[in-house]
Amino acid sequence: MNAPTAPSAAPARRPAGRAGRNTELPEHLKAYKGVWVFIEHDRGHVHSVSWELLGEARKLADILGSQVGVVVLGGNDEPLEAYAAEAFTFGADKAYIVHDPVLKGYRNEPFTKGLTDLVNKYQPEILLLGATSMGRDLAGSVATTLLTGLTADCTELNIDPASKALAATRPTFGGSLLCTIMTLAYRPQMATVRPRVMAMPRAETGRTGEIVQDTLGMVETQIVTKLLDFIADAHSNRINLPYADVIVSGGKGLKNPENFKLVFELARVLGGEVGATRPCVQAGWVEADRQVGQTGKTVRPKLYIAAGISGAIQHRVGMESSDVIVAINTDPNAPIFDFAHYGIVGNALQVLPALTSAFAEHLAKARRQVA
Ligand SMILES: Cc1cc2nc3c(=O)[nH]c(=O)nc-3n(C[C@H](O)[C@H](O)[C@H](O)COP(=O)(O)OP(=O)(O)OC[C@H]3O[C@@H](n4cnc5c(N)ncnc54)[C@H](O)[C@@H]3O)c2cc1C
């Protein structure tokens, strides 16, 4: 890959602002234009968060009057052009592709070099990554290498009308407040967003874009980590909460892990997944992968049934984008009723089994009619 065209040394990126505050964009960084998304893929599959981010990137680029670019890094035999073609249908205008043997399977060093070199060469204004294990690892090292700002785990992305900077909003102070962070004097402005926080954009079949092929300029001997083998975690992907269409979640109102089985039974009959609040996970009632909320998973199912859940803000931020929320709570003043679409004031230990048998009966009747 060519040498960076923009100065990237630390002093040039650190303008001494008034009263020590760096709020002015230095002249040489004003050339940075366009909104980029890093396309995350693993063993033949693009992570849906990349498409979700493309929907946001398109929105931001349209406000700025600029283009949407995607970065696709991978091995020589990986179908990166096919991933780019799909990215075009979700709103990308350009795809920057680097095929190299050292980019087969994610490793921090070559991916950091690949992404930072492309940023220095093509100078995007905004760079978005998924807040996944890979995205979090990569975003941090790219931001520190480029000496720019990174806002992690954003829940909203906008363009500040006055400064035209990326206004990246995320929960703070334990989720009790939302703060909006702007990187005014550095470029690119970086942000990560968790899967399912942003809506999936609609694909536009037949939409195309431009492909730019680049090179990496790194050899295996320069990389300290080696990828010897891929050993699948038997438990990974077993619980796919973020992408479930139906979720039945339980909270402390269920009183004990035995009662939590009522949640599993209703989820089974509805063909859905089981979620939980943090106290239930902390008490060891269910696996950590089932936690919904600020420090758990963000979900957007078609139906979210919340049983014995108070609706604390840290839980709410993880599930309030669900299409339909049904809350079951003994307390008519529980905060969950403020944002649930349907509320059942009642004892979850009685309501859950009643719903399970009603749905089971309804499904059996529907099956009999089909047969
Ligand atoms: C930094 C930080 C991060 C956090 N992250 C998360 C997170 O990611 N996810 C999360 O969930 N929480 C998180 N929390 C915890 C959060 O603040 C709440 O404490 C938690 O969500 C409450 O869980 P709950 O609703 O199960 O329990 P409770 O608040 O105890 O509510 C139980 C509810 O059940 C009702 N109830 C009681 N008996 C019955 C019954 N028989 N039938 C029906 N209803 C009944 C009660 O009226 C009550 O509303 C976080 C907190 C902090 C400080």
The ligand as a Tripos MOL2 file, in Angstrom:
@<TRIPOS>MOLECULE
LIG
   53    58     1     0     0
SMALL
NO_CHARGES

@<TRIPOS>ATOM
      1 C1        -24.0130   -0.0650   35.0830 C.3       1 LIG1
      2 C2        -25.2580   -0.8860   35.1060 C.ar      1 LIG1
      3 C3        -25.5550   -1.6850   34.0230 C.ar      1 LIG1
      4 C4        -26.7030   -2.4810   34.0050 C.ar      1 LIG1
      5 N1        -26.9670   -3.2430   32.9260 N.ar      1 LIG1
      6 C5        -28.1250   -3.9430   32.8840 C.ar      1 LIG1
      7 C6        -28.4750   -4.7220   31.7250 C.ar      1 LIG1
      8 O1        -27.7370   -4.8050   30.7300 O.2       1 LIG1
      9 N2        -29.6400   -5.3870   31.7550 N.ar      1 LIG1
     10 C7        -30.5120   -5.3490   32.8160 C.ar      1 LIG1
     11 O2        -31.5740   -5.9870   32.7450 O.2       1 LIG1
     12 N3        -30.1890   -4.6460   33.9150 N.ar      1 LIG1
     13 C8        -29.0190   -3.9600   33.9820 C.ar      1 LIG1
     14 N4        -28.7220   -3.2630   35.1140 N.ar      1 LIG1
     15 C9        -29.5860   -3.4310   36.2840 C.3       1 LIG1
     16 C10       -30.8340   -2.5460   36.2300 C.3       1 LIG1
     17 O3        -30.5310   -1.2870   36.7910 O.3       1 LIG1
     18 C11       -31.9820   -3.1540   37.0500 C.3       1 LIG1
     19 O4        -31.5370   -3.3730   38.3680 O.3       1 LIG1
     20 C12       -32.5020   -4.4770   36.5030 C.3       1 LIG1
     21 O5        -32.8160   -4.3600   35.1340 O.3       1 LIG1
     22 C13       -33.7470   -4.8950   37.2660 C.3       1 LIG1
     23 O6        -34.0390   -6.2230   36.9520 O.3       1 LIG1
     24 P1        -35.4990   -6.8170   37.2090 P.3       1 LIG1
     25 O7        -36.4710   -5.9990   36.4560 O.co2     1 LIG1
     26 O8        -35.3960   -8.2730   36.8910 O.co2     1 LIG1
     27 O9        -35.6730   -6.7310   38.7700 O.3       1 LIG1
     28 P2        -36.5080   -5.7350   39.6730 P.3       1 LIG1
     29 O10       -36.1270   -4.3150   39.4170 O.co2     1 LIG1
     30 O11       -36.3510   -6.2590   41.0590 O.co2     1 LIG1
     31 O12       -38.0170   -5.8780   39.1940 O.3       1 LIG1
     32 C14       -38.7910   -7.0040   39.4090 C.3       1 LIG1
     33 C15       -40.1920   -6.6680   38.9010 C.3       1 LIG1
     34 O13       -41.0010   -7.8150   38.9980 O.3       1 LIG1
     35 C16       -42.2850   -7.4470   39.4580 C.3       1 LIG1
     36 N5        -42.8640   -8.6120   40.0890 N.ar      1 LIG1
     37 C17       -42.6470   -9.1350   41.3220 C.ar      1 LIG1
     38 N6        -43.3050  -10.2760   41.4740 N.ar      1 LIG1
     39 C18       -43.9570  -10.5130   40.3280 C.ar      1 LIG1
     40 C19       -44.7830  -11.5550   39.8580 C.ar      1 LIG1
     41 N7        -45.0920  -12.6170   40.6130 N.pl3     1 LIG1
     42 N8        -45.3250  -11.4580   38.6190 N.ar      1 LIG1
     43 C20       -45.0460  -10.4010   37.8150 C.ar      1 LIG1
     44 N9        -44.2460   -9.3960   38.2170 N.ar      1 LIG1
     45 C21       -43.6950   -9.4550   39.4350 C.ar      1 LIG1
     46 C22       -42.0450   -6.2850   40.3810 C.3       1 LIG1
     47 O14       -43.2050   -5.4780   40.4890 O.3       1 LIG1
     48 C23       -40.8950   -5.5800   39.6920 C.3       1 LIG1
     49 O15       -41.3950   -4.5880   38.7900 O.3       1 LIG1
     50 C24       -27.5820   -2.4660   35.1390 C.ar      1 LIG1
     51 C25       -27.2760   -1.6350   36.2150 C.ar      1 LIG1
     52 C26       -26.1460   -0.8790   36.2080 C.ar      1 LIG1
     53 C27       -25.8610    0.0210   37.3860 C.3       1 LIG1
@<TRIPOS>BOND
     1     1     2 1
     2     2     3 ar
     3     2    52 ar
     4     3     4 ar
     5     4     5 ar
     6     4    50 ar
     7     5     6 ar
     8     6     7 ar
     9     6    13 1
    10     7     8 2
    11     7     9 ar
    12     9    10 ar
    13    10    11 2
    14    10    12 ar
    15    12    13 ar
    16    13    14 ar
    17    14    15 1
    18    14    50 ar
    19    15    16 1
    20    16    17 1
    21    16    18 1
    22    18    19 1
    23    18    20 1
    24    20    21 1
    25    20    22 1
    26    22    23 1
    27    23    24 1
    28    24    25 2
    29    24    26 1
    30    24    27 1
    31    27    28 1
    32    28    29 2
    33    28    30 1
    34    28    31 1
    35    31    32 1
    36    32    33 1
    37    33    34 1
    38    33    48 1
    39    34    35 1
    40    35    36 1
    41    35    46 1
    42    36    37 ar
    43    36    45 ar
    44    37    38 ar
    45    38    39 ar
    46    39    40 ar
    47    39    45 ar
    48    40    41 1
    49    40    42 ar
    50    42    43 ar
    51    43    44 ar
    52    44    45 ar
    53    46    47 1
    54    46    48 1
    55    48    49 1
    56    50    51 ar
    57    51    52 ar
    58    52    53 1
@<TRIPOS>SUBSTRUCTURE
     1 LIG1         1 GROUP 0 **** ****
